[in-house]
Amino acid sequence: MSEVDTDLLVIGAGACGFAGAIAAHDQGISVAIVEKLARPGGNSALSTGSVPGAGSRFQRDAGIEDSPEQLVADLLATAGHHDADGLTRRMAEQSAPLVEWLIDDLGARMELVTAYKHVGHSVPRLHAPRSRRGQDLVDDLLGFVSDRGIPLAVGNPVDRLIVEDGAVKGAIVAGEPIRAAKVLVATNGFAGNREMVARWCPEIAPAEYFGALGSTGEAAAWGEELGAALGNMGAYQGYAAVAYPQGSLLSWTTIEKGGILVSANGKRFGNEDAGYSGFAPNVMGQGEMAYAVYDRRIHEIAALEEEYAELAEMGGVRWADTPEGLADHMAVDGAALAQTVAAYNAAARGAAVDAFGRAKFELAPLAAPYAIVRVKPGLFHTQGGLMVDDDARVLRPDGSVVENLFAGGGAAAGISGRSGAGGYASGNGLLTALALGRLAGLRAAQDLRG
Ligand SMILES: Cc1cc2nc3c(=O)[nH]c(=O)nc-3n(C[C@H](O)[C@H](O)[C@H](O)COP(=O)(O)OP(=O)(O)OC[C@H]3O[C@@H](n4cnc5c(N)ncnc54)[C@H](O)[C@@H]3O)c2cc1C
């Protein structure tokens, strides 16, 4: 009998865990995945599945010029410098090979999104499932895992890591030891753990958590016990517009294409150019609900996205011929809203300076018929975690490596700034999950096979 039960033990069956498992398996080492919940997928399944690939062949085919350098510049412009600056470059360099691996080598049903660029990106570079549902990406990855015969045990939480003389030797899974030569912690962040959110990201602690239940912060807790370095612990992705009571995302396309957000008093309260994550703390200051207001032309573009189309079908979008008329559907001050729309439209026409400094108006000025959706802000996931090197190996504060331990995705320190919601660029979550997972799998195999 071998000394280990598996070469690589992957903890967590989300994008990071799947990418690590597939990459390692394809390099010839044995892999097993354990997942604490009854269903795999984690936050990855809830996401829109958008992954940046800077300089991908799909961009070249579409005539879009891009490069890792441009992605680094975009990420730095959004997030500023932070604890994991080196990782930003590494992720940018890995992004195009990553999407090509997913689509060309593995066969994921993804495409380059050209209809929108989304927050933090100067060119269209997000690659996403055609449905824009992360569940499709997860289903594809699950299929690749199953085709390879990689064992996946759901309903098996890891309680703690097995550590001997400072080196990781496996984990205690549902009370039983599993010994492994290498361990990949792919357990996501701590957004589902109220105490940890209050400790590290207090400004968003009152917001509802809209992610998967499994993100309860084990990676950071294990890291602290081990004496590993943690980084960017105050950074998180918020979402400024979760439709209420439907609980689905109001596509940010509605705002990006010219819509606005107002509070119950009918007034805007900030510059929506901050993006869906960066604007979330502004929405939180507005009492329980806020309202997105846009028009039919914008609705028609957003309706190309399945989740938005479903929200509209569920009656989440209400219509009126005048801004005042929107008050018949929602508890907003109609007269004040009419003034707000008039002032915003004047800025969009270039006849006045926008009161909040908004610079991007796209299809605005808004025109009849007008749409309104009731929204509240949400916390999606945290972006702080274990500091890792270029191969996803977990580091100590002195820069040395914790032997045999890898981390990626929400378990690792991310590339979205040191704190707050403003540093998150679209796709940062899945990029660090998939790319670090893949790098961990490759490095684990390289270490073991020599
Ligand atoms: C609504 C929403 C939309 C989003 N849209 C995007 C997007 O379009 N693009 C993007 O890049 N990011 C997006 N994100 C963020 C993105 O989903 C995450 O950053 C990413 O999925 C993290 O992947 P992961 O593999 O690290 O974690 P997950 O996918 O959450 O997987 C972690 C898994 O580990 C399991 N686990 C946890 N603890 C244990 C334990 N102790 N033992 C065993 N298993 C454990 C969990 O149950 C879970 O299944 C979105 C997030 C949300 C909530």
The ligand as a Tripos MOL2 file, in Angstrom:
@<TRIPOS>MOLECULE
LIG
   53    58     1     0     0
SMALL
NO_CHARGES

@<TRIPOS>ATOM
      1 C1        -23.9830   35.9340   -7.9750 C.3       1 LIG1
      2 C2        -22.5120   35.8970   -8.2550 C.ar      1 LIG1
      3 C3        -22.0470   36.2330   -9.5290 C.ar      1 LIG1
      4 C4        -20.6740   36.1850   -9.8030 C.ar      1 LIG1
      5 N1        -20.2430   36.4020  -11.0880 N.ar      1 LIG1
      6 C5        -18.9240   36.2500  -11.3680 C.ar      1 LIG1
      7 C6        -18.4300   36.3100  -12.7090 C.ar      1 LIG1
      8 O1        -19.1840   36.4080  -13.6770 O.2       1 LIG1
      9 N2        -17.0920   36.2170  -12.9170 N.ar      1 LIG1
     10 C7        -16.2260   36.0070  -11.8830 C.ar      1 LIG1
     11 O2        -15.0260   35.9290  -12.1240 O.2       1 LIG1
     12 N3        -16.6560   35.8580  -10.6300 N.ar      1 LIG1
     13 C8        -17.9810   35.9560  -10.3440 C.ar      1 LIG1
     14 N4        -18.4070   35.7860   -9.0650 N.ar      1 LIG1
     15 C9        -17.4150   35.3430   -8.0810 C.3       1 LIG1
     16 C10       -17.0660   33.8830   -8.3310 C.3       1 LIG1
     17 O3        -18.2560   33.1280   -8.3500 O.3       1 LIG1
     18 C11       -16.1250   33.3410   -7.2630 C.3       1 LIG1
     19 O4        -15.0500   34.2100   -7.0750 O.3       1 LIG1
     20 C12       -15.5830   31.9740   -7.7090 C.3       1 LIG1
     21 O5        -16.6480   31.1460   -8.0800 O.3       1 LIG1
     22 C13       -14.7820   31.3260   -6.6150 C.3       1 LIG1
     23 O6        -14.4720   30.0180   -7.0140 O.3       1 LIG1
     24 P1        -13.9050   29.0080   -5.9560 P.3       1 LIG1
     25 O7        -13.6500   27.7330   -6.6720 O.co2     1 LIG1
     26 O8        -12.8120   29.6450   -5.1980 O.co2     1 LIG1
     27 O9        -15.1160   28.8370   -4.8980 O.3       1 LIG1
     28 P2        -16.5180   28.0710   -5.0200 P.3       1 LIG1
     29 O10       -16.9870   27.9760   -6.4070 O.co2     1 LIG1
     30 O11       -17.4360   28.6960   -4.0170 O.co2     1 LIG1
     31 O12       -16.1640   26.6060   -4.5470 O.3       1 LIG1
     32 C14       -15.7310   26.3470   -3.2170 C.3       1 LIG1
     33 C15       -16.2950   25.0170   -2.7820 C.3       1 LIG1
     34 O13       -15.6270   24.5980   -1.5920 O.3       1 LIG1
     35 C16       -16.5730   24.0040   -0.7240 C.3       1 LIG1
     36 N5        -16.0510   24.0190    0.6520 N.ar      1 LIG1
     37 C17       -15.9310   25.0870    1.4700 C.ar      1 LIG1
     38 N6        -15.4060   24.7050    2.6490 N.ar      1 LIG1
     39 C18       -15.1770   23.3660    2.5710 C.ar      1 LIG1
     40 C19       -14.6650   22.4030    3.4820 C.ar      1 LIG1
     41 N7        -14.2800   22.7210    4.7210 N.pl3     1 LIG1
     42 N8        -14.5750   21.1060    3.0790 N.ar      1 LIG1
     43 C20       -14.9700   20.7410    1.8200 C.ar      1 LIG1
     44 N9        -15.4860   21.6200    0.9210 N.ar      1 LIG1
     45 C21       -15.5760   22.9210    1.2910 C.ar      1 LIG1
     46 C22       -17.8020   24.8700   -0.9140 C.3       1 LIG1
     47 O14       -18.9830   24.2330   -0.4540 O.3       1 LIG1
     48 C23       -17.7770   25.0920   -2.4250 C.3       1 LIG1
     49 O15       -18.5000   24.1000   -3.1250 O.3       1 LIG1
     50 C24       -19.7690   35.8280   -8.7700 C.ar      1 LIG1
     51 C25       -20.2400   35.5050   -7.4890 C.ar      1 LIG1
     52 C26       -21.6040   35.5290   -7.2260 C.ar      1 LIG1
     53 C27       -22.0960   35.1410   -5.8570 C.3       1 LIG1
@<TRIPOS>BOND
     1     1     2 1
     2     2     3 ar
     3     2    52 ar
     4     3     4 ar
     5     4     5 ar
     6     4    50 ar
     7     5     6 ar
     8     6     7 ar
     9     6    13 1
    10     7     8 2
    11     7     9 ar
    12     9    10 ar
    13    10    11 2
    14    10    12 ar
    15    12    13 ar
    16    13    14 ar
    17    14    15 1
    18    14    50 ar
    19    15    16 1
    20    16    17 1
    21    16    18 1
    22    18    19 1
    23    18    20 1
    24    20    21 1
    25    20    22 1
    26    22    23 1
    27    23    24 1
    28    24    25 2
    29    24    26 1
    30    24    27 1
    31    27    28 1
    32    28    29 2
    33    28    30 1
    34    28    31 1
    35    31    32 1
    36    32    33 1
    37    33    34 1
    38    33    48 1
    39    34    35 1
    40    35    36 1
    41    35    46 1
    42    36    37 ar
    43    36    45 ar
    44    37    38 ar
    45    38    39 ar
    46    39    40 ar
    47    39    45 ar
    48    40    41 1
    49    40    42 ar
    50    42    43 ar
    51    43    44 ar
    52    44    45 ar
    53    46    47 1
    54    46    48 1
    55    48    49 1
    56    50    51 ar
    57    51    52 ar
    58    52    53 1
@<TRIPOS>SUBSTRUCTURE
     1 LIG1         1 GROUP 0 **** ****
